Amino acid sequence: MLHRPPAGGLTEPPPGRGGELAALAARAASARTGHAQAVLIGGPSGIGKTRLLRALLDDQAARGVRTLYAACGREPAARRAPSAYEGLPDGIPAEIPGGISAAAPGDIPGCVPVGISGGAAAPYGAVRALFGPLGLTGTGPSPLLRGGAHHALPALASGADTTATPPHQVLHGLYRLAGNLMADRPLTLVLDDAHHADEHSLRWLDFLLRRAEHHLPLLVVLAHRPEAEPVAGAALAAACAPHRTTLLPLGPLGEAEAAELARRILGTPVAPAFAAHLTEASGGNPRTLTHALRTLRAEGAAPDEHGARRAAELCAAMTATTTRRRLGQQPDWVRDVATAVAVLGEDEPQRVAALAGVTTALAEDALTALRRAGLVAPGRAALTDAATRAAVLAPLTEPELTALRTRAVLLLSDAGRPAEEIAEHVLRLPGPVPPWMAATLRDAAARAAARGAHKTAARYLHTVLRAEPDDLSARTELARALAEINPEEALPLIEETLALRTDPRTKAAVAAQYGLTCLALRRVPTAVRVLDEAVAAFAAETGPGAGPADRELTALLESVLLLAGTVRRETIDAVRDRAARMTLPHGDTPAQRQKAAMMSILTALDGRSAARTVLQARRALRSPAAEPGGWAAFAAAFPLALADEVDDALGALDRVLTHGQEYGEARVYTLALAARSLMLHGIGAIPDALADARTAVGLTAEEDQCAELTMPRIVLATSLVDHAEPRRAEEALARVEPGDLDGHVLEQPAYLMARARARRGLGDHEGALALLFACGDALAAAGVANAVLHPWWVHAVRQLTALGRTGEAREIAERWTGPARSWGTPRALGLAAHALAVTTPGPEGVVLHTEAVEWLAGSPARVEHARAEYHLGRALLAAGDQPAAREHLRTAVGLARQCGALALAEAARGGLVTAGGRMRKATGCRTDLLTRTERKVAALARAGASNREIAEALFVTVRTVEMHLTGVYRKLGVGDRAALASALPPEAPPEPPAGMPTVAYGRPARAAR
């Protein structure tokens, strides 16, 4: 019996086919109203076409629709209805529980089960398969044959002479027959495997659809394999004319759909990793998946790692069986072409022909035959999947396969194919490779490293060293590649290379790599010692008359030495003294720019000259087009931000981020995101700072090479405090091990400062003060005297004054006024005036507060400007000038809200209310995190505008719109446009001021993700 679903809907859809079922349901509904419809379902064998047809038949029967079904080109089976997995290899069950089984016509009202004709290619064979079970032989009266329908009898009787009756009479007779069937109810005709259908039947379907289009309740559904050559291609194309036919292509199932299918068959949810293994092993083919899962269920296997391996074995075995059967039906020369394609991968027919030993014309014919057999992907010269490739190669012996692969490498090399393409074939060869192949691998490794694919470069170089173990050049390049992805493995190799190298120039370059690798492993003293020795040795070797190349190597060594030595307190004094004796390079070469960047950092830490710092940093950025991902740009951004040159600093970081995203350099990308978050926080773009920090923290959990990074959590906590979330800031910092930061010049003070501010937000005033003093001690121990780098002293002054310890606060404020004036930026001068003002009561204090507001209003430090306005308003309120106090407090609230500094905004609002003003309470709504441009993009997207329409409305690119939408989704915690309506308020919240930055977010592009 047919399974009868509840009225009004299709049966439970096959996983991943909900959209196709909905499209079928819509066409069926339209057909039932008298608008004839045609649907063509396409997909390879086993993809689920027949399962989809079964769901349609179930639904149509439940609705009282008369349904006729036939499958062309299959073995006859009396009154057999379709199985979801026709054509399974022998021994694999094709029965689908709850589906269609054999039934007599009277068993199911409205549905006529039909036989499946194996002779559907004979004239009107498909027609007979459809109408045969109606028993219309012409030997007795039948109301279905009235009105000229009797002319259809030559097409309905098996063995009848169809040439005796004019063709147009037969077509009209069949048309009248269909009309009689639709006299009392709608009609659905379903023809499976329509590529096997005969020309006469397809011409009649075309004839029928032309006349039924606007007045008959008819639905015609055909299913076919696009890669198969149809028996009557022109007739099939005519019957499925595009203007009246809906195309429903079926693709492979994804991981989510595989997981759902596994849940249905195994009766329990499965882990994403298990679903991923299933999808990869089966190629997403539902038939293969179902077979593997049912076998697992029969064997009692669990959906774990062992079950995934067993499923892979079952999928491979099934694919191998199918592949062998299909290849066995082909001549030898076609099988040779299949083997050539399996060895070469997707390639031009000429090379496939050369490897197979046939002509190009024969190779193209063979590819067509393999495509029809479902072994070669449609429209391509590649096998359908890895399992099919393995099955094709399985009969070959190891020597035979090696010989073929060697010939393939020679063919590709002679054709001048790219080195990386050839290298992938070389890697498949067993044993050491010959010298010319090793040279190709070295070339491929260099190209891979240049585009940031260090893991791929390491694979090539490992193979080179197996063939040429004494090749120091390959060893050096391998160490460089490994240093980017696995510093722990790279370090012993670099040490060994240093010991073996005798050429001073090569040894200097290796020493620079050693220093960077030690830095990644936090072995700073070792790095400084080795680099110091290398600088001295290279200087002694080259002497004062060194040429340009030697001067570049010296600059490289010195830049890495400065970088490594600046990290820890025990080494910074030595490199600071060395930098003081250096001459600022012109910045004409990469190493010179790196050296200038590190000199600018040391000058910034000294805190005595912002102008000199900017000069040095800009030397590092002298050639904007050069080294977009180099650490010169990354290092130069830090001192530029301290000097209030924020646009240049953010521009440099954007270059680093773009490079890291394009080349998948997760560590560089994560560090640059954390640095940008800190800068954005410093200029009052707290929502953007939070977004960057959260992305960076997410990458530390996802990427092994980022796991030990602490700055992402520190900068996240920094922004969370200002966003009125001190408890979450504490939680972020709890994941940082303080002992790991002992002695770090920059990270330890940043951690102490963030923790102090979090404790202050939680009401622990004494704890906060102790942490602030610890931050100051850490900076002093490292010799850092910059007044705006982690300005603990400003926070300590406020804290001490709040605790009534005004004398101590005054002493700290006066002590740091000198360093702030030496640095001389508006931010520094504003902070100094503010610290003095906090400790100065009365009119003099109001004057100092006013000075602080004026300085900070001219700086990029928007939150500090808002804070200065708040304190000036409080001072005026204390002096009895309520109108002036309200003006400044209202400004403070507005600025703080625009910046996302909710804690300060609420404090300022409280002061405003005390001063007699009114203002709504600040919120912690997620929409407060959106930038001005993101708000516009989100509003347009919610209104239904497409990405292109939004881009045209805002005069930006479509890519920019996509990046802004990504930021909106992440900040609002939604997954798509449909969820924006509920996530956004009816009216957009106030926009930030025009000066607020608009930045793009994203993750580094991963080749495997």
N, C-alpha and C positions, 0 to 999 in steps of 0.2 A: 504493500500500500504506500501511496505517497504520504510523506509526513505533512500534516496540516498545521501550519503555524497559527497563532491567534490572528483573528481578522484585523486587517488594517496594517500589516507590516510584513516584511520579508523575514525568513528564518534567520537565526543568529548568523551574522555575516562571517565568512572566513576571515581570519586575521589579515589586516592590511587591505581589505577589499571593500571597506565601508563606502568609500567614494564611488567606486564602480557600481556597487549595489544601489546606491542612492540614484545614480544616473539611470540605471535600468528601471528603477521604480518610477522615476519621473517620465520616462518614455512610455512605459506601460500605462500609466495613468492617462497620458495624453491620447494614446491609442484607444483606450476604452471610451473616450468622449467622441470618437469618430474621426480623429486625425491620425491617419496611418503613419507608423514609425518604422524605421529600419536601424538596426544596431549591428556593428561589426566588432567582435571581440578578438583581439590578437595577442599572441604570446607564444613562447616556445613550449615544447612538450613538457608536461608536468607542472606548468606554472599555475594551474587552477582554473582553466577556462570552463571545464565541464562542471566543476564544483559550483562555479558561478551560475551556470545554466540550471543546475539542480535547484539552487535557491530560488531562481526565477520561476521554475516550474512549480515548486511548492507554493509560492505566493499566488501565481495565477490560478492554480487549482482551488486554493482557498477562497478566491474571489469569484468562482464560478465561470472562469474563462475557459473556453474550449482550447486545449493545447495539444499540438501535434509535434512530436520530436523524432528526429532521425540523425544518425551519425554515419558519415560516408566513409567508405574505404576500410571498414572493420569486418571482422568475422561475423557471420550471421548468428543471431541469438534470439530465439523466439520471445517477443514481447519484453526484451530487456531494456530497462530504462538506464540513463547514464550514470556511470560511477565517476566519482571525483578524480580518480587516478587511473584512467584507461591507459593501457599500454605498459603497465608495470612489468619488469622482468619476471621470468618464471619463479615461482616460490614466494613472491611478495604479495600479501593479501591486498585485494582491490576493494573490499567491501567497506562501506562507510556506514557506521551505525546511525540509525535514525534517518537514513536517506531514502533513495528510491529503490524499490525492488519490483520484481515482475508482478503484474496485476492484470486482471481481466478488465475489459472496458467498463463493465458495470460496477466495478469496485469503487471507482472514484468519480463522483459526479463532476462533470465538466472537463475531465481530462481523459484523453485517449492515449494509453501507452502504446508505443509502436515498436515494431521490430527494427533491427539495424541491418541494413542491406550491405552485403559485401560487394555487390555489383553496382554501386552507385555511379560508376563512370559510364555504364551503358546508357543509351538514350532514355531519358526520364527515370533513371534509376533512383535519384533522390526523391523525385515526386512519388514513385511507388513506395519508397520507404516511409514517406510521410503519410500517404493516404491508404496504403495497403490494408492496415488493420480495420478500416471501415467496411471492408468486405464488398466493395463496389465492383462486382464482376460483370454486371449487365445481364445476368441470367434471371434476375427477378426484379420486380419494381422497387424503386427506392425514391423517397421524396427528395433525396439529395441530388438526384440526377434530373430534376425537372428544369424547365426553362432553358434548354440547350446545353445543360451540363453533361448530357449523355455523350457529347462530342469528346469528352475527356477520356472515355473508356480505352482508346488505344494506348494512352499513356499510363493507364492504371493496371492493365492486364499484363502480367509477366509473359514475355515471349510474343506479344502482339506485334503486328506489322504496323509500325507508326507511319510508314511511308504511304499507306493506302489512303489516309485521310490528310487533306491539306493542312499544313502546319498551323495556319492561322485559326482553323476550326478547332484544333486541339488546344491551342492557347486560350481561345475564347471559352471552350468547354471547361478547362481547368479554372478559369476566372469565374465562370458561373458557379462552379462547384464550391469555390471558396466563398462566393457571395451567399450561397445557400447555407453554408456552415455558419455564417455570421448573421443569419436571419433572426436568431433568437438570443444570441450572446456574442461577445467579442471573441476573436480568434488570435491565437499566438502560434506562429510557426517557428520552430527552433531547429536549425541545421548545424550540427557539430562537424568539425573537420571539413569545412566547406571547400577547402583547397582540393579535396578529392571529388567534389561534386561534378556531375556531367554538364556539358554545355546546354543541352535542351532544358534541364531543370532550372539552371541559372537564368536562362533567357526568359523562362516563364515567370520567375520571381521578379525580374525586371519589368516584364509586361504587367504583372499584378500590381506592383508598387506604383507604376506610372498612373494607373487608373484608380487606385484606392487612396491616393494621397490625402484628399480633402473630404472624403465622405464615408469611409469604411472604418470600423473599429478593428484595425489590424495591426499586429506587432510582428515583425520579422526579425529574428535574431540569428546571426551567423557567427560561428567561431572558426578561426583558422590559425595556422602557423605562418607568420609572414615570411620566414626563411624558406619555407617549402615551395617548390614550383607547382602552381595550380594546374589541374588537369585542363581547365578552360579559363585561362587568365583573363582574356578579354571579356568573357561573359561575366566572370566574377566582378571585374571592375565596373561593368555596366550595372549590375544588380546593386552594387554598393556605391552608386554615384555620390560624390561628396556633398552635393547640395541637399540630399535628403537622408544621409546616413550619419549616425553618430558613431565615432570611432572610440573604442575603449581598449587601449593597449594595457596589458598586464605586465608589470615588471617584477623583479625578485622581491621577496620579503626582506624587510630590515630587521634589526636586532629586536626592536619592540614587538614586532609582529611574530618573530620567532619565539620570543618569550611567552606571548599569549598562546600560541599553538602548543608550546611545551606544557603550559599550565593546563590546557584543556585535556591533553592526552595523558600527562603524568599525574594530573590531579593535585598539583601543588605548585606554588609560585617558584620560579627559578631565579638565580642571581644573574645580574647583567653580564658577568664574565662568561657564564655558561651559555647564555643566549648569543653572545658574541662569537664563541667558539662554534656553536651550531650554524650560525649564519655564514661564517667563513668556510666551514667544511662543506656545506651544502650549496653554496652559491646563492642562497635564498630561494632555492627551488622547493615549493611546497611538497611535491611528491617525495623528493629525497628526504626532506625534513620529517615528514610523516612516517616514512618507513623507519628511519633511525629512531624516532621517539617511541614508536610502537614496539620495536625490538628491545629498546631499553626497558620499557615497561614490562614486557614479557620476561626479561632476564632479571627483573627486580633491581636494576641499577638505579642509584640515586643521582640526582642532577648536581654532582660535585665534579671535582677535577678528574677523577677516574671516569665518571660518566661522560664528561666532555671528550676525553680521549677515545672512549668506546664509540661515541657518536661519530667522531671524526673517522674512525675506522669503518663504520657502517656506511657513512656517506661516500667514502672513497671506494669501498667495495661495490656499492650500487652504481656509482659513476663509471667505475671500471667495467662492470658487467654491461652496462648500456653502451659504453664506448666500443668495447670489443664486438658487441653484436652489430652495431651500426658500421664499424669499420670492416667487419667481416663480409658485409654485403657490397663492399666497394672493390674495384679492381686494384691490382698491385700498385700501379702508378699513382692512384689516388691516395693509397695508404702511405706511399713514399712522400707525397706532398704534405700529408698530415704530420708525418714525423719531422719534416723540415720546418714546418710552422711551429711545432712544439719546441724544437731546438732554438730557432731564431727568435721566436716571439713575433710580434706584429712587424712586418717588413714588406718591402716592395716585392711584387710577384717575380721580378727578374732574379732577385737573390734567392727567393724560395725555390724557383725553378733550378737555379745553379746548384743549390745544395741537394735538391731531390734528384738531379740528373735527368730532368725533362725539359721540354721547351717551355717558353713563357706562356704560350697559348694553352698548352696542356695544364700548366700550373693554374691558370685562371679558371679553366674548366673544372679542375679538381677542387678548387676553392668553392666554386658554385655548388658542386655536388656535396661537399662537406657542410656547406651552409644549409643546404636542404635537409641534410641528415641531422641538423641541430648540433654539430660539433664545432663549427666556426661561427663566430658572432656575426649577426646581420650587419652589413655595410662595412665590415672590417676584415682584415686578413690575419685574425688572431683566434685561437681556440677560445671557447666560451668561458673557461675558468681553469684554475690551477689543477683541480682534480682531473679534469679531462686531459690536460697536458700530461699529468703523471701517468694516466692510463695509456695514452698513446705511446709514451716512451718505455713503458713497463716491459714489453717483449724484447727490448734490446739488451745485449750483453754489455758489461762495463767497457770492454775494448771498443765495441761498435759505437757506443754512445760517446766515448772520449774522442774517437776519430771524427765523428760528425761535429762535435763541438769545436775541435781544433780547426776543421775546415770552415766552420761558421766564423771563427775569429779571423781567419785569413781572408775570407770573403768581405767581412766588414772593414778590415784594415785596408784592403785593396780599393774598396769603394770610398775610402776617406771619411768614414763615419766618425762622430765625436769620440774622444778618448774614453769618456765615461760609459758610453754605450758598449764599446768594445770591452772595457774592463769588467762589466757585469758578466759577460760571457767567459772571460778569462778566469774569474773567480770560481766558475763551475767545473774547471778542469782539476783532476786529482794530481797530487804531487807537485814538486817544484816546477815553475814555469820557465821557459827559455828566456834568454836575456832580452830579446826584442819585445816579448810580452811584458817583462818587468819594466822596461822603459815606458811602455804604454800605461802601465799601472801608475808609475810615478807622475806622468803627465795628467792622468785622470785625478790623482790625489791632489795635485796642485790646483786643478780647476774646482774640485769639490771644496777644498779649503777656502778658496777665494770667494765662493758663494755662501760660506758659513756652514757647509755640510761636513763638519769635522768628524762625525761618526763614520760617514761614508769614506772619507779620506783615510781614516785609521784602518778600515777594512782592507783597502787597496794596499796600504803600506805594510800591513802585517804579512800579506802574501808576498810582497817584494822581499821582505827580510827572510822569509822561509826559503826563498830561492837564492838570495845573496845576503847571508847573515853578517858579512863584514862590511856591508855598505853603510858607512857612517852618515852619508847624506840622507839616506832613507830613514835611518835611526833618528836623526835629528828632526826630520819632518814628522815622523810618527810621534815623537815626544811632544812636538808643538800641537799636533792635532789632539792628542790625548789630554793635554793640559786644559783644553777647552771643555772637555766632557768628563774626564776622570783624572783630576790632578794627582790623586793618590797613586794611581798606576803610572802616571807620567813621570813622577819625581825620580824613582830609581833609574829609569831609562835616561833621563837628563843627566843624572850624576855619572852614570856609566859613560855617556857620550862626552861629558866634560873631561873625564879621566883619559879617554882615548884620543881626543882631539889635540893636535899639536899646532895647527895653523892658528895664529893669534886672532885673526879676524873672525873665523868661524867660532873659535872658543868664546870670543866676546859676545857674539850673537846668542850662543847657547847659554852663557851666563845670564844674559838679560831674560831669557825664557825661564831659567831656573828661578830667578828672583820673583817673577810674576807667579810662577807655580807655587812657590813657598808662601807667597802672599795669600793666594787662594786657600791654602791649608793653614793659615794663621801662624806660620813659622817665621815671624818677622825677624828676630835676631839673626837667624841663620841666613836669611835672604840678604840682610844688610852686610853681614860679614863677607859672604861670597861676592857680592856686587862691589864692595869696597876694594877687595883684593883684585877683582877683575878690572876695575877702573885704573888702579895703580899699575897693574901688569900691562895693560894695553897702552897706557901713556908711555911707559918705559920702552915698549916695543916700537911705537910709531914715532916718538920724539916730537919736537916742536914743529917740524916741517910736514906734519900730516896732511894728506890730500883730502879732497871733499868727502870721499867715501869713508875714510878713517875718522874724519871729524863727525860724520853722521853716526857712526858706531859709538863714538865717545858720548855724543849727545843722548843716544839711546840708553847706554849704560847709566849715565848720570840721571836721566829722567826716571828710570826704574828704581834707582837707588833712592832718589828723593821721595818717590811714591811709597816705597816700602818703609823708609825711615820715618815718614810722617804718621804712620799708623799707631805707634806705641810710644809711651813716655820715655822708655829707656833708650830709645834710638833717636828721638826727634831733635835733641840738642846737637848731636853730631851732624845730622843732615842740615839743620838750620845754619850751623857755622859754615858748612861746605857751600850751601846756597848763597850765603852772604859774600863768598869769594868768587862766585860765578858771574860771568857777563851775560846779560839778557840776550838770548839769541834773536835773530831777525824773524824767525818763524817761517822760513822759506821751505823747510822740509818737515816730514812727519815727526822725526825725532826732536827737531828744534821746537816744534809746537808742543809736544809732550813736555819737554823740559820747561818751556815758558809757563805752561799750565801749572806745573808743580811749584815753580818759583812764586807764582801768583798766590797759591794756597798758603805757602809759608809766610809771604808778606801779609796776607790777610790775617793769619793767626797772630802775627806780631801786633796788628791793630794800630799801626802808627800812620799809615798813608793809604787812604782809599784811592787816591789818584794813581799812585804807583801800582797798586794792585790791579786797577782797571787796565792800565797800560800793558802789564804783563799778561793778563788774561786775554786781552784782545790780540796780542801777538799769537796766542795759542789758537785763536779763531781767524787768523789772518787769511787763510784760504778756505772760504766756506764750502767750496765744492769738494774739498779733500777730506779723506778719512771720515765719512759721515758717521761711522760707528766707532771711530777711535776714541780712546779714553782721554785724549786731549780735550775734546769738546765737553765730555762729562766732567773732567776735573776743573775746567775753566768756568763752568756754570756756577760752582759753589762760591768762589770769591766775588763773581759779578753780582750775585744775589745779595751778598753781604754789603756790597757797595751801592745797593739800590738800583743797579742796572738790571732790572728784572726782565725787561723784554729780551735783552740779549741772552740772559741766563736761560729763560724758558725756550728761546729759539734754539740754543745749543742742545738742550735736553730733548727737544722735539726731534732733532736730527738723530740723536742717539737712539731714541725710541723707535723712530721709523726704521732705522737700520736693524735694530734688534728684532722688530716685528717681522721684517722681510726675510731675515736670515735665521729666525728661530733661535736667537741667542738669549735664552731665558734668563740667565744670571744677569747679564748686562741690562736687559729690559726691566727686570725686577728692581735692580738698584736704581735705575734711572726713574722708574715710577715713584719709588720712595723719595728720591731727591726732589722730584717735581711736586709731590704731595707736600713736602716741607716748605717749598717755595710758595706754593699756592696758599698754604696756611698763613705764611708770612705776609701775603698781600691781601688777606681777607677773603679768599675764595674757598671758604671752608667746605661747601658741598663738593666742589671739584677735588679738593684735597682728600676728603673722605673717600670719594670714588676711586682715586688713584691708590690710596693706601689699602683699601679693601681688595682691589685687584692684585696688588703686590703681595698681600698676605695670602691670598688664594694661591698664588704661584709658588709660595714657599711650601705649601702643602702638596702641590701637584708635581713639582719639578725637583728631582733629587739634587741637582746642582745648586738649588736655592734653599735647601732645607735648613742650613745653618745660619742664614741671614737673619739678623735681629732688627735692622733699621725699619723694615716694613711695619712691625708691630709697634715700635716706638713712635713712628710718625702717625700711625693710626690712633694711638692713645692721645697724642698731642692734639689732634683735631677733635676727638671725641669729648675731651674736657671742655673745649669752647662750645661744643654743640650740646652742652648740658647733659652729658652722659658720663660722669666720672666713674660710675660703677663699671661700665663696660670698658672704660679706659684701663681700670685696674685689672680687669680680666684679661685684656690684651697683653698687658705688661707681665702678668703672672706666668705667661708662656716663655718669658725671657729669663735665662739663668744669669743673675747678676755677676756671679764669679767669672763667667766667660768674658765679661767686659772689663775686668780689672786691668788698668794700665792702658786702655784704649784712649787715644787722644780725643776723638770726636764722639764715638758711640757711648762711652760711659757717661759723660756729662749730659748727653741728650736723654739717656735713660733716666738719670737722676732728676733732671728737670721735668720730664713728663710725669714721673711718679710723684714729685712734689706737688705739681699742679693738680693731679688726681686726688691726692690726700687733702689738699686744700678744698677741692670741690666737695669732698665727703665730710668736711668739718673738722678734720684732724689738723689744727693749726700748728701745734708744736711739732708734729711729725713732718709736716710740710716744710717748716722752717729748717729742721735738721737736714732734710734732703737737699734744700737749696744751698745750705752752707757746704754740704758734701760736694755738690756740683761745682761751687766756686773753688773748693780745695783741689778737685780733680783738674780743673782748667789751669789753676796756678801751678800745680805740679808739672804740667806739660808745657808751661811757659806761654800759655795762650792768654793774650791781653786784649783781644778784640771785644769792645763793649757791647756789640750787637749779636755776637755769637753766643747763643744760650744765655740771654741776659738775666741770669739768676738774681743779680743785685737789685734789679728793679722790682722783681717779685718779693725779694726779701725785705726791701724797704716798705712795701705795702703791708706785708705780713707783720713786721715789727711794729709799724705804726698802729695797725689794728689791735695789736696786743698791748698797746700803751708803752712800748719801749722806743719812744721817739728819739732819744739820744743815740741809741745804737743805729737806728735807721738813718739819722742825719749824718753820722760818721761814714756809713757806707755810701750814701748818696754823694757826699763831698769827695770821697776817695775815687769814685768812678766818673766824676764829672770831667776830670782831666783826660782819661782814656777816650771818653765819648767825644770830647772836643777834638782830640787828635785824629780820630777816625773821620769826623767832620761831615758825615752825611746827614740829611734832614732827619732820618729815623734816629740816628745816634744822638743828635742835639735835642730832639724832641723827648727822647727817653730820659736824658740827663735833666732837662728842665722839669719833666714830670716827677722824677724821683725827688728832686729838691722841693717841688711844690707840695708833695704829699707830706713832707716833714715840716712845712712852713705854714703856720696859721695866719689868719687875718688878711688884710689887704695885700700884703707882700706875697702871700701864698696865692691869692687870686691872680696877681700879675704873672707869677711863675706858671700857673696853670694855663693862663691865656697864651703865654709864650710856647708852652708845650703843644697846645692845640694848633697854633700857627705853624710850628715846625712839622708836626705830624700830618697836618692837612696837605702839606706839600710833598709828602713821602708816599711810597706805595703801601705803607703799613696801615691799612684801613681799620683793622681791629684795634690797633693801638691808638689810632685817631679817635675811634668811638670811645675807647676807655678814657682818653684824655678829656673828651667832651663830657663824659659822665662825671669825672672828678671835678671838673670846672663847675658843672651844674651844682654839685653838692657843696662846693666851696661858696658859690653865690647864694645858695639856699641858707647856708650857715650864717652868711653875712646879712641876710634879711632881704636880698634882692630876688624875690620870687619870680617876677616876670622874666628876668634874664636867666634865672636858673631853669625855668620851664623851657626856654628856647634851646639851651644847650642840652638839656636832658632829652628833649624831643629829638634833637639831632642825633644824640647818642643811640636812642632806641632805633631810629630809622637806619643808621649806619650798621648797627650790630645785626639787625634783622636781615639786611641786604647781604651781609657777609655770612650769615648762618651762625653767628655767635649768639646762640639762644640764651646762654647763662648770663652774659653781659646785657643782652636786650631786656631780660626780665628784671635784672637789678636796676637798670636805668628806668624801666617803666615804673618800678616801685618808687624810685626817687621822684619821678614826674608826678605820680599821684600824690605824694607827700607835698609837692610844691603846688598842688591845686590843679594840675593838668589831668587830662583824660586820654586814654589810649587803650585799645583792645589788647588782651593778653597775647604774648608771643606763643606760638605753637611749636610742637616738635613733629609736625606733619612731614611725611616723606616728601611731599611736593616742595618743601622748603629747600630740599637738596638740589633741585633743578636749576640749571643756569638759565639765563635769559633766553638764549637761542633754543635750548632744550624745551622750554615752556612753549615757545612758538611752534616748534616741530611737533610736540606732543598734542597741542590743541588742534593743529591741522590734521594730524593723523587720526585723532578721535573723530573729527568731522567727516572722515572718509576720503581724504585726499590721498592720492598715490604718492610714492616717493618722488617720482618725476614732477608731479604737480607741486609738491612742497618745495622741491629744489627751484622750480621756476618762480614760485611766489617769494622765496627768500633770496633769490639770486645767488644760489650756491650750487655745488655739484650734487649729483645723486649719491655719490660716495659719502659726501659730508652729511647728508641727511641720514644715511644708514648708520654712520658712526654716532650721530646724536641720538637716534632711536635706540641704539644699543645702550648708550648711557642712561636714557630714560627708563628702559626696561629694568636695568640693573638697580637703579636707585629706587624705583617704585616697587620692585619685587614682583614684576609681572613678566609673562612670557611672550605676549604678542599684542597686536593692536586691539583685539577683541576685549582684552582686559583693561585697556586704558580708560574706558568709559567709567568703570567703577573705581579705578585708582585715582583719577583726577577729579577735583571738585567741580561743581557746576560752573563756577567762575574761577578763572586762573588767579592764583595768589599774586601779590605785587611782584613786579620784575626787579631784578637787581639793576643798579645804575649802569649807564652805557659803558663806563670804564671797566666793568668787571670782565675778566678774561673768559673766552670761550675756547675750550680745549677738547681734543678728541681722545677717546679712550678705546682700548682694545687689548687683546692678548697677543703674544707673539705667534705668528703663523707657524704651525707645526706640520712637518711633512706627513707624520703618522696620525695627526689629530684633525 
